Amino acid sequence: MDGRTLAGCAKGDAAALRRFVVTYQPVVFAYLSRALGHGPHVEDLAQEVFLRAIRALPHFNPDGPARPSTWLLTIAAHAAVDARRRKRELLPLSGGEGAGLADFSTPETKLSRSEIGQAVMQAASRLPGDLRDAFVLAEFHDLTMQQIAEISGVPANTIKARVSRARERLRELLGDLWEEQR
């Protein structure tokens, strides 16, 4: 996102704010759906994330170390933690649009990969929130351990341990299916 758009957002320019939301809405929805499960609560929480972001935009430094997407994922991660604290029920992860599954050439391969993807998402939905968040940000959003640490507010070594524990737990939950895909 260009600095002019971010500056316009900070000043409350409606067109700039629309561009900001349209640009980052898919990232926020994908993260929240994977972290909290698919459902109308994700739409509500995404709105909350954008409201928080818009209020904080005047303080965001576009020339600073954080990219707008990483900064926004930080806000989304905090909102997800807040939602869990409010004791919202975690729902199974959705595989909806943008779930990170690649397009395959044969119907059989596509079906098999889809089934595997669904199994991984169902297993991931059984992970504790901190492990799930680290796993989702690492595997589906392709963030570095350092970026996830900044988003989560914990040391990078803690994130590495969480991702490792998440993978180990998924290995247990998926059993032979995990080994077949290695």
MIKOLRO-130580 format. One record per residue (C-alpha): residue number from 1; residue in three letters; chain; x, y, z. Coordinates in steps of 0.5 Angstrom, whole numbers, plus 2048, in hexadecimal, padded with zeros to 3 digits. Example, Ala and Ser with C-alpha at 12.3 -4.5 7.8 and 13.67 -1.06 7.14 Angstrom:
+------+------+-------+-----+-----+-----+
| resi | resn | chain |   X |   Y |   Z |
+------+------+-------+-----+-----+-----+
|    1 |  Ala |     A | 819 | 7F7 | 810 |
|    2 |  Ser |     A | 81B | 7FE | 80E |
+------+------+-------+-----+-----+-----+
END
This chain:
+------+------+-------+-----+-----+-----+
| resi | resn | chain |   X |   Y |   Z |
+------+------+-------+-----+-----+-----+
|    1 |  Met |     A | 800 | 800 | 800 |
|    2 |  Asp |     A | 803 | 807 | 7FE |
|    3 |  Gly |     A | 804 | 80C | 803 |
|    4 |  Arg |     A | 7FF | 811 | 800 |
|    5 |  Thr |     A | 7FA | 80C | 801 |
|    6 |  Leu |     A | 7FC | 80B | 808 |
|    7 |  Ala |     A | 7FC | 813 | 80A |
|    8 |  Gly |     A | 7F5 | 813 | 807 |
|    9 |  Cys |     A | 7F3 | 80E | 80B |
|   10 |  Ala |     A | 7F6 | 812 | 811 |
|   11 |  Lys |     A | 7F2 | 818 | 80F |
|   12 |  Gly |     A | 7EC | 814 | 80F |
|   13 |  Asp |     A | 7EB | 815 | 807 |
|   14 |  Ala |     A | 7E6 | 810 | 805 |
|   15 |  Ala |     A | 7E9 | 80E | 7FF |
|   16 |  Ala |     A | 7EF | 80C | 802 |
|   17 |  Leu |     A | 7EC | 808 | 807 |
|   18 |  Arg |     A | 7E8 | 804 | 802 |
|   19 |  Arg |     A | 7EE | 802 | 7FF |
|   20 |  Phe |     A | 7F1 | 800 | 805 |
|   21 |  Val |     A | 7EC | 7FC | 807 |
|   22 |  Val |     A | 7EB | 7F9 | 800 |
|   23 |  Thr |     A | 7F2 | 7F8 | 800 |
|   24 |  Tyr |     A | 7F3 | 7F4 | 807 |
|   25 |  Gln |     A | 7EC | 7F1 | 807 |
|   26 |  Pro |     A | 7EE | 7EA | 804 |
|   27 |  Val |     A | 7F4 | 7EA | 809 |
|   28 |  Val |     A | 7F0 | 7EB | 80F |
|   29 |  Phe |     A | 7EA | 7E7 | 80D |
|   30 |  Ala |     A | 7EF | 7E1 | 80C |
|   31 |  Tyr |     A | 7F3 | 7E2 | 812 |
|   32 |  Leu |     A | 7ED | 7E2 | 817 |
|   33 |  Ser |     A | 7E9 | 7DD | 813 |
|   34 |  Arg |     A | 7EF | 7D8 | 814 |
|   35 |  Ala |     A | 7F0 | 7DA | 81B |
|   36 |  Leu |     A | 7E9 | 7DA | 81E |
|   37 |  Gly |     A | 7E5 | 7D6 | 819 |
|   38 |  His |     A | 7E0 | 7D8 | 813 |
|   39 |  Gly |     A | 7DA | 7DC | 815 |
|   40 |  Pro |     A | 7D7 | 7E3 | 816 |
|   41 |  His |     A | 7DB | 7E4 | 81C |
|   42 |  Val |     A | 7E1 | 7E5 | 817 |
|   43 |  Glu |     A | 7DD | 7EA | 814 |
|   44 |  Asp |     A | 7DC | 7EE | 81A |
|   45 |  Leu |     A | 7E3 | 7ED | 81D |
|   46 |  Ala |     A | 7E6 | 7EF | 816 |
|   47 |  Gln |     A | 7E2 | 7F6 | 816 |
|   48 |  Glu |     A | 7E5 | 7F7 | 81D |
|   49 |  Val |     A | 7EC | 7F6 | 81B |
|   50 |  Phe |     A | 7EB | 7FB | 815 |
|   51 |  Leu |     A | 7E8 | 800 | 81A |
|   52 |  Arg |     A | 7EE | 7FF | 81F |
|   53 |  Ala |     A | 7F2 | 800 | 819 |
|   54 |  Ile |     A | 7EF | 806 | 817 |
|   55 |  Arg |     A | 7EF | 809 | 81E |
|   56 |  Ala |     A | 7F7 | 807 | 81E |
|   57 |  Leu |     A | 7F9 | 809 | 817 |
|   58 |  Pro |     A | 7FB | 810 | 819 |
|   59 |  His |     A | 800 | 80D | 81D |
|   60 |  Phe |     A | 803 | 808 | 818 |
|   61 |  Asn |     A | 809 | 80A | 815 |
|   62 |  Pro |     A | 809 | 808 | 80E |
|   63 |  Asp |     A | 811 | 809 | 80E |
|   64 |  Gly |     A | 812 | 804 | 814 |
|   65 |  Pro |     A | 814 | 7FD | 814 |
|   66 |  Ala |     A | 80D | 7FA | 814 |
|   67 |  Arg |     A | 809 | 7F9 | 80D |
|   68 |  Pro |     A | 802 | 7FB | 80E |
|   69 |  Ser |     A | 800 | 7F4 | 80D |
|   70 |  Thr |     A | 804 | 7F1 | 813 |
|   71 |  Trp |     A | 801 | 7F7 | 817 |
|   72 |  Leu |     A | 7FA | 7F5 | 815 |
|   73 |  Leu |     A | 7FB | 7EE | 816 |
|   74 |  Thr |     A | 7FE | 7F0 | 81D |
|   75 |  Ile |     A | 7F7 | 7F4 | 81F |
|   76 |  Ala |     A | 7F3 | 7EE | 81C |
|   77 |  Ala |     A | 7F7 | 7E9 | 820 |
|   78 |  His |     A | 7F6 | 7ED | 827 |
|   79 |  Ala |     A | 7EF | 7ED | 825 |
|   80 |  Ala |     A | 7EF | 7E6 | 824 |
|   81 |  Val |     A | 7F2 | 7E5 | 82B |
|   82 |  Asp |     A | 7ED | 7EA | 82E |
|   83 |  Ala |     A | 7E7 | 7E6 | 82A |
|   84 |  Arg |     A | 7E9 | 7E0 | 82E |
|   85 |  Arg |     A | 7EA | 7E3 | 834 |
|   86 |  Arg |     A | 7E3 | 7E5 | 834 |
|   87 |  Lys |     A | 7E2 | 7DD | 833 |
|   88 |  Arg |     A | 7DF | 7DD | 82C |
|   89 |  Glu |     A | 7DF | 7D6 | 82A |
|   90 |  Leu |     A | 7E4 | 7D4 | 825 |
|   91 |  Leu |     A | 7E1 | 7D1 | 81F |
|   92 |  Pro |     A | 7E4 | 7CC | 81A |
|   93 |  Leu |     A | 7E9 | 7D0 | 815 |
|   94 |  Ser |     A | 7E6 | 7D1 | 80E |
|   95 |  Gly |     A | 7E9 | 7CF | 808 |
|   96 |  Gly |     A | 7E6 | 7D5 | 804 |
|   97 |  Glu |     A | 7E8 | 7DA | 7FF |
|   98 |  Gly |     A | 7F0 | 7DB | 800 |
|   99 |  Ala |     A | 7F1 | 7D5 | 804 |
|  100 |  Gly |     A | 7F8 | 7D4 | 801 |
|  101 |  Leu |     A | 7F6 | 7CE | 7FD |
|  102 |  Ala |     A | 7F9 | 7CE | 7F6 |
|  103 |  Asp |     A | 7F6 | 7CC | 7F0 |
|  104 |  Phe |     A | 7F7 | 7C5 | 7ED |
|  105 |  Ser |     A | 7F7 | 7C2 | 7E6 |
|  106 |  Thr |     A | 7F3 | 7BC | 7E7 |
|  107 |  Pro |     A | 7EC | 7BB | 7EB |
|  108 |  Glu |     A | 7EF | 7B5 | 7EF |
|  109 |  Thr |     A | 7F5 | 7B9 | 7F1 |
|  110 |  Lys |     A | 7F0 | 7BF | 7F3 |
|  111 |  Leu |     A | 7EC | 7BB | 7F7 |
|  112 |  Ser |     A | 7F1 | 7B8 | 7FB |
|  113 |  Arg |     A | 7F5 | 7BE | 7FC |
|  114 |  Ser |     A | 7EE | 7C2 | 7FE |
|  115 |  Glu |     A | 7ED | 7BC | 803 |
|  116 |  Ile |     A | 7F4 | 7BC | 806 |
|  117 |  Gly |     A | 7F3 | 7C4 | 807 |
|  118 |  Gln |     A | 7EC | 7C3 | 80A |
|  119 |  Ala |     A | 7EF | 7BE | 80F |
|  120 |  Val |     A | 7F5 | 7C3 | 811 |
|  121 |  Met |     A | 7F0 | 7C8 | 812 |
|  122 |  Gln |     A | 7EC | 7C4 | 816 |
|  123 |  Ala |     A | 7F2 | 7C2 | 81A |
|  124 |  Ala |     A | 7F5 | 7C9 | 81B |
|  125 |  Ser |     A | 7EE | 7CB | 81E |
|  126 |  Arg |     A | 7EF | 7C6 | 824 |
|  127 |  Leu |     A | 7F6 | 7CA | 825 |
|  128 |  Pro |     A | 7F6 | 7CF | 82B |
|  129 |  Gly |     A | 7F5 | 7D6 | 829 |
|  130 |  Asp |     A | 7FD | 7D8 | 82A |
|  131 |  Leu |     A | 7FF | 7D2 | 826 |
|  132 |  Arg |     A | 7FA | 7D3 | 820 |
|  133 |  Asp |     A | 7FB | 7DA | 81F |
|  134 |  Ala |     A | 803 | 7D9 | 81F |
|  135 |  Phe |     A | 802 | 7D3 | 81A |
|  136 |  Val |     A | 7FD | 7D7 | 816 |
|  137 |  Leu |     A | 801 | 7DD | 815 |
|  138 |  Ala |     A | 807 | 7D9 | 813 |
|  139 |  Glu |     A | 804 | 7D4 | 80F |
|  140 |  Phe |     A | 7FE | 7D8 | 80B |
|  141 |  His |     A | 801 | 7DF | 80C |
|  142 |  Asp |     A | 808 | 7DD | 80A |
|  143 |  Leu |     A | 80B | 7E2 | 810 |
|  144 |  Thr |     A | 811 | 7E1 | 813 |
|  145 |  Met |     A | 812 | 7DF | 81A |
|  146 |  Gln |     A | 815 | 7E6 | 81C |
|  147 |  Gln |     A | 80E | 7E9 | 818 |
|  148 |  Ile |     A | 80A | 7E4 | 81C |
|  149 |  Ala |     A | 80D | 7E6 | 823 |
|  150 |  Glu |     A | 80C | 7EE | 821 |
|  151 |  Ile |     A | 805 | 7EC | 820 |
|  152 |  Ser |     A | 804 | 7E8 | 826 |
|  153 |  Gly |     A | 808 | 7EC | 82B |
|  154 |  Val |     A | 80D | 7E6 | 82D |
|  155 |  Pro |     A | 814 | 7E4 | 82C |
|  156 |  Ala |     A | 815 | 7E1 | 825 |
|  157 |  Asn |     A | 818 | 7DB | 828 |
|  158 |  Thr |     A | 811 | 7DA | 82C |
|  159 |  Ile |     A | 80E | 7DA | 825 |
|  160 |  Lys |     A | 813 | 7D5 | 822 |
|  161 |  Ala |     A | 811 | 7D0 | 828 |
|  162 |  Arg |     A | 809 | 7D2 | 827 |
|  163 |  Val |     A | 80A | 7D0 | 81F |
|  164 |  Ser |     A | 80E | 7CA | 821 |
|  165 |  Arg |     A | 809 | 7C8 | 826 |
|  166 |  Ala |     A | 803 | 7C9 | 821 |
|  167 |  Arg |     A | 806 | 7C5 | 81C |
|  168 |  Glu |     A | 808 | 7BF | 821 |
|  169 |  Arg |     A | 801 | 7BF | 823 |
|  170 |  Leu |     A | 7FE | 7BF | 81C |
|  171 |  Arg |     A | 803 | 7B9 | 81B |
|  172 |  Glu |     A | 7FF | 7B6 | 820 |
|  173 |  Leu |     A | 7F8 | 7B8 | 81E |
|  174 |  Leu |     A | 7F9 | 7B6 | 817 |
|  175 |  Gly |     A | 7FD | 7B0 | 818 |
|  176 |  Asp |     A | 7FF | 7AC | 812 |
|  177 |  Leu |     A | 7FC | 7B2 | 80D |
|  178 |  Trp |     A | 801 | 7B6 | 810 |
|  179 |  Glu |     A | 807 | 7B1 | 80E |
|  180 |  Glu |     A | 804 | 7AF | 807 |
|  181 |  Gln |     A | 805 | 7B7 | 805 |
|  182 |  Arg |     A | 80C | 7B7 | 808 |
+------+------+-------+-----+-----+-----+
END
